Amino acid sequence: MASRYWMVSLPVQNSASSLWNNLQDQISKHSFDTPLYRFNIPNLRVGTLDSLLALSDDLLKSNSFIEGVSHKIRRQIEELERVSGSESNALTVDGQPIDSYLTRFVWDEAKYPTMSPLREIVNGIHHQVAKIEDDLKVRVAEYNTMRGQLNAINRKQSGSLAVRDLSNLVKPEDIITSEHLVTLLAIVPKYSQKDWLSSYETLTTYVVPRSSKKLYEDNEYALYTVTLFGRVADNFRVSAREKGFQIRDFEYSPEAQESRKQELDKLIQDQDNLRSSLLQWCYTSYGEVFSSWMHFCAVRVFAESILRYGLPPSFLACVLAPSVKGEKKVRSILEGLCDSANSTYWKTEDEGGAMAGLGGDADAHPYVSFTINIA
């Protein structure tokens, strides 16, 4: 599937079918590797010249907006699939691959009646896409909030000993709690362990000798227990802090630990469900935005062709996907199928064209042409 297409319309001098046959013949002879498709646009309501001119000013801006929303949704799909490790599914419009939808485009009369004014069609498309973008923002914010909660819990589970949850590191047998004795948990800098072991018994009175045991060590700290009389616990905390040791508040509770585990499991399940729901919504919404975008492009080709070639509407619309190295040749073919006097008028300044100085448009051509980036 190509990621970039040209949408082009050529002025019809005699008949659209003979021009189409001529274009196919020229492409097959001189740029055979360029995919070429007819882009069927119905007879839309022209309106007044003033309304067409006013609409033309807004078409480029609206196209950038719609294209931007489609890319946002596509990137969100890629991010969700990367996080979940799932395989990418093909992007579709009503079950049809997007490249097929583009190259076999059929106007949806039920959704966009051809008798509606062009401005009404464009505004309707813009409103629909804007609503989808708003929904995307809300859904992604909800998902990111849940991810943030889960990440915060994971940091507590696996972060530094100075801040992490200690419940999964401490066993019931590590803690002594009686009428007089308590066990405290000390966070000792990794390179101060010798200092701890040589000094903890003298930080205050009534410390049980040789009661300190190392439970865990990470890159920065080690976790030690120490048992002492409850009435001197506050004195011990103060003395330990002065020596650079942190005493963590901890109360062993199997019930609380099980409750935290259930909460984490539920949060993980909720996040998976929300990610799956968001991914499905993104796939569906991408199809809706892409379909809206192609209808918008049809309106754009129609309006610009009327402004370029005049009335009554007489033009051939098509879609091409030339390779980078074949672009120049395809441009030459397309220009050759336009009126020769008109072609000279649109040439660049170096080639002596009258339109060269207007607007500085390096992509000026004697036919309607714009690029669609679908990836």
C-alpha positions as CSV (number, residue, x, y, z in Angstrom):
1,M,0.0,0.0,0.0
2,A,1.3,3.4,-1.0
3,S,1.5,6.0,1.8
4,R,1.2,9.0,-0.5
5,Y,-1.2,9.6,-3.4
6,W,-1.8,12.4,-5.9
7,M,-5.4,13.5,-6.5
8,V,-5.6,15.1,-9.9
9,S,-8.2,16.4,-12.3
10,L,-7.6,17.1,-16.0
11,P,-9.7,19.3,-18.2
12,V,-11.8,17.3,-20.7
13,Q,-11.7,18.6,-24.3
14,N,-13.6,15.9,-26.1
15,S,-14.8,13.0,-23.9
16,A,-13.7,11.8,-20.5
17,S,-13.4,8.2,-21.7
18,S,-11.0,9.1,-24.5
19,L,-8.9,11.2,-22.1
20,W,-8.9,8.4,-19.6
21,N,-7.8,5.9,-22.2
22,N,-5.1,8.3,-23.4
23,L,-3.8,8.8,-19.8
24,Q,-3.7,5.1,-19.1
25,D,-1.8,4.5,-22.4
26,Q,0.7,7.3,-21.5
27,I,1.3,6.0,-18.0
28,S,1.7,2.4,-19.1
29,K,4.2,3.4,-21.8
30,H,6.3,5.9,-19.8
31,S,5.7,5.2,-16.1
32,F,4.4,1.7,-16.0
33,D,5.1,1.3,-12.2
34,T,2.7,4.1,-11.3
35,P,-0.6,2.9,-10.0
36,L,-3.5,4.8,-11.6
37,Y,-7.2,4.8,-10.7
38,R,-10.3,6.7,-11.7
39,F,-11.8,8.8,-9.0
40,N,-15.5,9.0,-9.5
41,I,-17.1,12.3,-8.3
42,P,-20.8,12.8,-8.7
43,N,-22.5,15.9,-10.1
44,L,-22.4,18.1,-7.1
45,R,-24.3,21.4,-6.6
46,V,-22.1,24.2,-8.0
47,G,-23.7,27.2,-6.4
48,T,-22.4,30.7,-7.2
49,L,-18.9,31.7,-8.2
50,D,-18.6,33.8,-5.0
51,S,-19.5,30.8,-2.8
52,L,-17.0,28.6,-4.6
53,L,-14.2,31.2,-4.1
54,A,-15.1,31.6,-0.5
55,L,-15.1,27.8,0.0
56,S,-11.8,27.4,-1.8
57,D,-10.1,29.7,0.8
58,D,-11.2,27.3,3.5
59,L,-10.5,24.0,1.8
60,L,-6.8,23.8,2.4
61,K,-7.1,24.7,6.1
62,S,-9.9,22.1,6.6
63,N,-7.9,19.5,4.7
64,S,-4.9,20.0,7.0
65,F,-7.2,19.6,10.1
66,I,-8.9,16.4,8.8
67,E,-5.6,14.9,7.7
68,G,-4.1,15.8,11.1
69,V,-6.9,14.0,13.0
70,S,-6.5,10.9,10.9
71,H,-2.8,10.8,11.7
72,K,-3.5,11.3,15.4
73,I,-5.8,8.3,15.5
74,R,-3.3,6.2,13.5
75,R,-0.5,7.1,15.9
76,Q,-2.7,6.3,18.9
77,I,-3.4,2.8,17.3
78,E,0.3,2.2,16.8
79,E,1.1,3.3,20.4
80,L,-1.7,1.0,21.9
81,E,-0.5,-2.0,19.8
82,R,3.1,-1.3,20.8
83,V,2.2,-1.2,24.5
84,S,0.1,-4.4,24.3
85,G,2.5,-6.2,22.1
86,S,-0.4,-7.2,19.7
87,E,-0.1,-7.5,16.0
88,S,-1.3,-4.6,13.9
89,N,-4.6,-5.0,12.1
90,A,-5.3,-3.5,8.7
91,L,-6.9,-0.1,8.8
92,T,-10.3,-0.3,7.1
93,V,-13.4,1.6,6.1
94,D,-16.5,-0.6,6.6
95,G,-14.3,-3.7,6.3
96,Q,-12.5,-2.4,3.1
97,P,-8.8,-1.6,3.3
98,I,-8.2,2.1,3.1
99,D,-6.2,2.0,-0.1
100,S,-9.0,0.1,-1.8
101,Y,-11.5,2.6,-0.4
102,L,-9.5,5.4,-1.8
103,T,-8.8,3.9,-5.2
104,R,-12.4,2.5,-5.6
105,F,-14.1,5.5,-4.1
106,V,-17.9,5.6,-4.2
107,W,-19.8,8.7,-3.0
108,D,-22.2,8.0,-0.1
109,E,-25.4,9.7,-1.3
110,A,-27.3,8.8,1.9
111,K,-24.7,10.5,4.1
112,Y,-23.9,13.4,1.9
113,P,-26.8,14.2,-0.5
114,T,-25.4,15.6,-3.7
115,M,-28.1,18.3,-3.8
116,S,-26.7,19.9,-0.6
117,P,-24.7,23.0,-1.0
118,L,-20.9,22.3,-1.0
119,R,-20.4,24.5,2.1
120,E,-23.0,22.5,4.0
121,I,-21.2,19.2,3.0
122,V,-17.8,20.6,4.0
123,N,-19.1,22.0,7.3
124,G,-20.8,18.7,8.1
125,I,-17.6,16.8,7.5
126,H,-15.5,19.3,9.6
127,H,-18.0,19.1,12.5
128,Q,-18.1,15.3,12.5
129,V,-14.3,15.0,12.5
130,A,-14.0,17.7,15.2
131,K,-16.4,15.7,17.4
132,I,-14.3,12.5,16.8
133,E,-11.1,14.5,17.8
134,D,-12.8,15.7,21.0
135,D,-13.9,12.1,21.8
136,L,-10.3,11.0,21.2
137,K,-8.9,13.5,23.6
138,V,-11.4,12.5,26.4
139,R,-10.8,8.7,25.9
140,V,-7.0,9.1,25.7
141,A,-7.0,11.2,28.9
142,E,-9.1,8.6,30.7
143,Y,-6.7,5.8,29.6
144,N,-3.6,7.9,30.5
145,T,-5.0,8.6,33.9
146,M,-5.4,4.9,34.6
147,R,-1.9,4.2,33.2
148,G,-0.6,6.9,35.5
149,Q,-2.2,5.2,38.6
150,L,-0.8,1.9,37.6
151,N,2.7,3.3,37.0
152,A,2.6,5.0,40.4
153,I,1.8,1.6,42.0
154,N,4.5,-0.1,40.0
155,R,7.0,2.5,41.1
156,K,6.0,1.8,44.7
157,Q,6.5,-1.9,44.1
158,S,9.8,-1.7,42.3
159,G,11.3,1.7,43.1
160,S,14.0,2.6,45.6
161,L,13.8,1.1,49.1
162,A,13.4,4.7,50.4
163,V,9.9,5.0,48.8
164,R,8.7,1.6,47.6
165,D,6.1,-0.6,49.3
166,L,7.8,-3.0,51.6
167,S,5.0,-5.5,52.2
168,N,6.2,-7.9,49.6
169,L,9.7,-7.9,51.0
170,V,8.8,-8.6,54.6
171,K,7.6,-12.0,55.9
172,P,5.6,-12.6,59.1
173,E,8.6,-14.3,60.7
174,D,10.7,-11.1,60.2
175,I,8.5,-9.1,62.5
176,I,8.4,-9.5,66.3
177,T,5.6,-7.7,68.1
178,S,4.9,-8.3,71.8
179,E,3.8,-6.4,74.8
180,H,7.3,-4.9,75.2
181,L,9.3,-5.6,71.9
182,V,8.9,-4.1,68.5
183,T,10.7,-4.7,65.2
184,L,11.6,-1.6,63.1
185,L,12.7,-1.6,59.5
186,A,15.8,0.5,58.6
187,I,16.8,1.7,55.2
188,V,20.6,1.8,55.1
189,P,22.7,3.3,52.3
190,K,24.3,0.5,50.5
191,Y,27.9,1.6,51.3
192,S,27.0,2.3,55.0
193,Q,26.1,-1.2,56.0
194,K,29.2,-1.8,58.0
195,D,28.5,1.3,59.9
196,W,25.0,0.2,60.6
197,L,26.0,-3.2,61.8
198,S,28.6,-1.8,64.1
199,S,26.5,0.9,65.6
200,Y,22.8,0.0,65.6
201,E,23.0,-1.7,69.1
202,T,24.3,1.6,70.6
203,L,21.9,4.1,69.0
204,T,19.8,3.9,72.1
205,T,19.3,1.6,75.2
206,Y,17.3,-1.6,75.2
207,V,18.2,-2.7,71.7
208,V,18.2,-6.5,71.3
209,P,21.8,-7.5,70.5
210,R,22.4,-9.2,67.1
211,S,18.7,-8.7,66.2
212,S,19.4,-6.9,62.9
213,K,18.9,-9.0,59.8
214,K,19.2,-7.9,56.1
215,L,16.0,-8.7,54.2
216,Y,16.7,-7.1,50.8
217,E,19.2,-4.9,48.9
218,D,18.9,-2.8,45.7
219,N,21.3,-0.5,43.9
220,E,21.2,2.2,46.5
221,Y,20.0,0.8,49.8
222,A,19.7,-2.3,52.0
223,L,16.7,-3.2,54.2
224,Y,17.4,-4.3,57.7
225,T,15.3,-5.3,60.7
226,V,16.1,-4.3,64.3
227,T,14.3,-5.4,67.4
228,L,14.1,-3.2,70.6
229,F,11.8,-2.3,73.4
230,G,8.8,-0.3,72.3
231,R,9.4,2.5,74.7
232,V,12.7,3.5,73.2
233,A,11.5,3.3,69.5
234,D,11.2,7.1,69.1
235,N,14.7,7.7,70.5
236,F,16.1,5.0,68.1
237,R,14.4,6.8,65.1
238,V,16.0,10.1,66.0
239,S,19.5,8.6,66.6
240,A,19.3,6.6,63.4
241,R,18.2,9.6,61.3
242,E,21.2,11.6,62.7
243,K,23.5,8.7,61.4
244,G,21.9,8.8,58.0
245,F,19.7,5.7,58.5
246,Q,15.9,5.9,57.6
247,I,13.4,4.1,59.7
248,R,10.3,3.3,57.6
249,D,6.9,3.1,59.3
250,F,5.6,-0.4,58.6
251,E,2.8,-2.5,60.1
252,Y,2.6,-6.1,58.8
253,S,-1.0,-6.9,57.8
254,P,-1.8,-9.9,55.6
255,E,-5.2,-8.5,55.0
256,A,-3.9,-5.1,53.8
257,Q,-1.4,-6.9,51.6
258,E,-4.0,-9.1,50.0
259,S,-6.3,-6.0,49.6
260,R,-3.4,-4.1,47.8
261,K,-2.8,-7.2,45.6
262,Q,-6.5,-7.4,44.6
263,E,-6.6,-3.6,43.9
264,L,-3.5,-3.9,41.7
265,D,-5.0,-6.9,39.8
266,K,-8.3,-5.1,39.3
267,L,-6.4,-2.0,38.0
268,I,-4.4,-4.1,35.6
269,Q,-7.6,-5.7,34.3
270,D,-9.4,-2.4,34.1
271,Q,-6.5,-0.9,32.1
272,D,-6.4,-3.9,29.7
273,N,-10.2,-3.5,29.2
274,L,-9.9,0.2,28.6
275,R,-7.0,-0.2,26.2
276,S,-8.9,-2.8,24.2
277,S,-12.0,-0.6,24.1
278,L,-9.9,2.5,23.1
279,L,-8.1,0.5,20.4
280,Q,-11.4,-0.7,19.0
281,W,-12.8,2.8,19.1
282,C,-9.7,4.1,17.3
283,Y,-10.1,1.5,14.5
284,T,-13.7,2.4,14.0
285,S,-13.2,6.2,14.2
286,Y,-10.2,6.0,11.8
287,G,-12.5,4.5,9.2
288,E,-15.1,7.2,9.8
289,V,-12.5,10.0,9.5
290,F,-10.9,8.5,6.4
291,S,-14.3,8.1,4.7
292,S,-15.1,11.7,5.6
293,W,-11.7,12.8,4.3
294,M,-12.2,11.2,0.9
295,H,-15.6,12.8,0.5
296,F,-14.0,16.1,1.5
297,C,-11.3,15.5,-1.2
298,A,-14.0,14.8,-3.8
299,V,-15.6,18.2,-2.9
300,R,-12.2,19.9,-3.1
301,V,-11.4,18.4,-6.5
302,F,-14.8,19.4,-7.8
303,A,-14.7,23.0,-6.5
304,E,-11.1,23.6,-7.7
305,S,-11.8,22.1,-11.1
306,I,-14.8,24.4,-11.6
307,L,-12.7,27.4,-10.6
308,R,-9.9,26.2,-12.8
309,Y,-11.7,25.0,-15.9
310,G,-15.1,26.8,-15.7
311,L,-18.6,25.6,-16.3
312,P,-20.2,23.3,-17.1
313,P,-18.2,20.8,-15.1
314,S,-16.0,18.9,-17.5
315,F,-13.0,17.2,-16.0
316,L,-11.5,13.8,-15.3
317,A,-10.5,13.1,-11.7
318,C,-8.0,10.3,-10.9
319,V,-5.7,9.1,-8.2
320,L,-2.0,8.2,-8.8
321,A,0.8,6.9,-6.6
322,P,4.0,7.6,-8.4
323,S,7.4,6.7,-7.0
324,V,9.7,9.5,-6.0
325,K,11.9,8.9,-9.0
326,G,8.9,8.7,-11.3
327,E,7.3,12.0,-10.2
328,K,8.8,14.2,-12.8
329,K,7.9,11.9,-15.7
330,V,4.3,11.6,-14.4
331,R,4.0,15.4,-14.1
332,S,5.2,15.7,-17.7
333,I,2.6,13.2,-18.9
334,L,-0.2,15.0,-17.0
335,E,0.9,18.4,-18.4
336,G,1.0,17.0,-21.9
337,L,-2.7,16.1,-21.6
338,C,-3.6,19.7,-20.8
339,D,-4.2,22.5,-23.3
340,S,-0.7,23.5,-24.5
341,A,-1.4,27.3,-24.1
342,N,-2.7,26.7,-20.6
343,S,0.4,24.7,-19.8
344,T,2.7,27.5,-20.8
345,Y,0.7,30.0,-18.6
346,W,1.4,27.8,-15.5
347,K,5.1,27.1,-16.1
348,T,7.7,28.3,-13.6
349,E,9.5,31.6,-13.9
350,D,12.6,29.9,-15.4
351,E,10.4,28.5,-18.1
352,G,8.7,31.9,-18.8
353,G,5.3,31.3,-17.4
354,A,2.9,34.1,-16.6
355,M,1.7,32.6,-13.3
356,A,5.3,32.1,-11.9
357,G,5.3,35.2,-9.8
358,L,1.9,34.7,-8.1
359,G,2.0,33.4,-4.6
360,G,5.4,31.7,-5.1
361,D,3.7,28.3,-5.4
362,A,6.4,25.9,-6.4
363,D,3.8,23.2,-7.0
364,A,1.7,25.2,-9.6
365,H,0.5,23.0,-12.4
366,P,-1.9,23.6,-15.4
367,Y,-4.3,21.1,-13.8
368,V,-5.8,20.5,-10.3
369,S,-3.4,18.5,-8.1
370,F,-2.8,17.9,-4.4
371,T,-1.2,15.3,-2.3
372,I,-2.8,12.9,0.2
373,N,-0.6,11.5,2.9
374,I,-2.3,8.6,4.5
375,A,0.6,7.5,6.7
